[in-house]
Amino acid sequence: MTRIGAYEAKTRLSEILDRAEKGEEFEITKNGRAVARIVGLASERRRAALAAAARMLARLDDAERDGQTAKIDWDEFKREMIEEEEAELDAKLNSWRS
């Protein structure tokens, strides 16, 4: 992840957005303290998909370890993922408000 000061980020925003679109991530600092991140949407979607896949594999592993056939309720799984995403967003919003 590339660290960049707020002033430089402002003056090079177009270039930073182009690079973020290609997968590069940036941490924006203000007075040397990290205050924001710029990441391409594809990167965030990829992270979410990998997290969902890891959870699914963990459930399958648990079922196999217990000697059971894994039965997954896809609607329930999707609901859980959405609830977790919403909780993460709420936590971020609350931290920004503090």
RACOR-V970953 format. One record per helix or strand of 2 or more residues. SS is the DSSP state (A for helix, B for strand). FROM is the first residue (numbers start at 1). LEN is the number of residues. If there is no record, write none. Layout:
BEGIN
SS_FROM_LEN ; SS_FROM_LEN
END
This chain:
BEGIN
B_2_4 ; A_6_6 ; A_13_9 ; B_26_5 ; B_33_6 ; A_41_25 ; A_74_24
END
